[in-house]
Amino acid sequence: MKNQKIRMGMVGGGSGAFIGQVHRMAANLDGQIELVCGAFSSDKQRSISSGQDLYLDESRCYANYQEMFEKEAQLPSDERMQFVSIVTPNHLHFDVAKLALENGFHVLSDKPATFSLEEVLALEQIISKNQKLYGLTHTYTGYPLVKQAKHLVASGELGKVTKVAVQYSQGWLSKESDTDNKQAAWRLDPSRAGISCCVGDIGVHAFNLLEYISGLEVEQMCSELTSVVDGRALDDDATILVKLNNGAKGIVGASQIAVGDENDLAISVYGEKASLTWRQQEPNSLWLKYNDKPAQMIRAGVGEFCEEAQMAMRTPAGHPEGYLEAFANLYLRFAQQVRAFPQAPENLEPILGIEAAVRGMAFIESSVTTSQSNTKWHTFNPYAQKTL
Ligand SMILES: NC(=O)c1ccc[n+]([C@@H]2O[C@H](COP(=O)([O-])OP(=O)(O)OC[C@H]3O[C@@H](n4cnc5c(N)ncnc54)[C@H](O)[C@@H]3O)[C@@H](O)[C@H]2O)c1
């Protein structure tokens, strides 16, 4: 086999889209991946012209994703794309992933994994049948100090975890007129976003970060979802209480009506001996705090780190790394997984996959159903959600 870059296709991310171009920058950062084809829009001309704007080979700027999978599958194995990056609105994630897997391609999808819990459970079966890789881009798991935070909890630095508080707070949907924005329009439309806006869009990141850093699992939940702006069919604010599988309690907050807040994702994990706090808007600092000695601010690039965190840093201390680099870490991991496939790469934590996808979709659906219930606590079980 030739020594080549990993070849990627993209669905979504046409001109004017948000996250598609972030994915492309992230894929490019380490020189391991090449974008070779795409179906970038639901509009045929826009799809093709978006590929041309990226200087892709004319024959590989496709009118739609169905054509892309069909034609790519016919190319020689050392030319065709190896994985597809899915960056469309939520209602298309399942269909695109399914068709990709059935045509022999690995899948790297943005969250939420699918439109519904039912779809993600079907996707789990399809992945198991087709034996291809599936990765989910929970961006925040790519930050070096998030990996260090996970390591500190796992190594017992905090002692037994007693409480976790995570909040993802934005203000960009605080007025009715905000809905005129292209990104807002589909997020507030139940036929394209799914059962939830705020929890589906950002609450699921908060939930994932809680489980990722704490190493614990949500077992019960009690939620209160609101549409603060009148006339919205979906939630724009959420407060969710959770019980974790070690007996600890937690709070998951998410809001898109928090005027003035940007992408203010913050998590605190409290243990019997110490606590930690990480904030996305200051991603190169991690606080470690005690009751009986001074707090410590861990700074990216300064001192010793666990291997996962060390491998996720690129620049010397004080040269800030952020969102794009965190995304790039997910791409780099996935590229290594694709290169090693069907073996697993050595010494490497794989990026989150279908298990996190199922838990995330169950969390979104549960947050809505439990919010509508008068019972306080509900069992959280992705495979028995219908009993709620
Ligand atoms: N991981 C993160 O931090 C993060 C951040 C933002 C968005 N997202 C997720 O990324 C996805 C896209 O969000 P966005 O804000 O970029 O949306 P967007 O509206 O800016 O972009 C969506 C793109 O998909 C294209 N598209 C629509 N239908 C298509 C089809 N049939 N075939 C091909 N392309 C099609 C649109 O033309 C557009 O280019 C969503 O699922 C969202 O939840 C994740």
The ligand as a Gaussian input file, in Angstrom:
#p B3LYP/6-31G(d) Opt

LIG

0 1
 N      -19.103000      19.705000      17.665000
 C      -19.478000      20.962000      17.770000
 O      -18.957000      21.696000      18.582000
 C      -20.527000      21.503000      16.828000
 C      -20.625000      22.887000      16.651000
 C      -21.569000      23.345000      15.723000
 C      -22.396000      22.473000      15.034000
 N      -22.296000      21.136000      15.279000
 C      -23.160000      20.185000      14.559000
 O      -22.780000      20.214000      13.189000
 C      -23.916000      20.049000      12.347000
 C      -23.988000      21.235000      11.370000
 O      -24.162000      22.443000      12.081000
 P      -23.812000      23.873000      11.425000
 O      -23.975000      24.875000      12.480000
 O      -22.548000      23.804000      10.671000
 O      -25.024000      24.004000      10.382000
 P      -25.060000      24.882000       9.071000
 O      -26.493000      25.152000       8.782000
 O      -24.132000      26.041000       9.179000
 O      -24.446000      23.919000       7.947000
 C      -25.114000      22.768000       7.486000
 C      -24.624000      22.437000       6.095000
 O      -25.220000      21.212000       5.680000
 C      -25.635000      21.379000       4.310000
 N      -26.675000      20.424000       3.960000
 C      -27.999000      20.441000       4.264000
 N      -28.622000      19.411000       3.670000
 C      -27.676000      18.725000       2.986000
 C      -27.702000      17.567000       2.147000
 N      -28.847000      16.908000       1.902000
 N      -26.546000      17.147000       1.588000
 C      -25.383000      17.814000       1.794000
 N      -25.311000      18.919000       2.579000
 C      -26.440000      19.364000       3.161000
 C      -26.101000      22.820000       4.247000
 O      -26.171000      23.279000       2.902000
 C      -24.991000      23.487000       5.022000
 O      -23.886000      23.714000       4.172000
 C      -25.113000      19.940000      13.287000
 O      -25.456000      18.602000      13.475000
 C      -24.620000      20.548000      14.588000
 O      -25.258000      20.004000      15.725000
 C      -21.377000      20.649000      16.142000

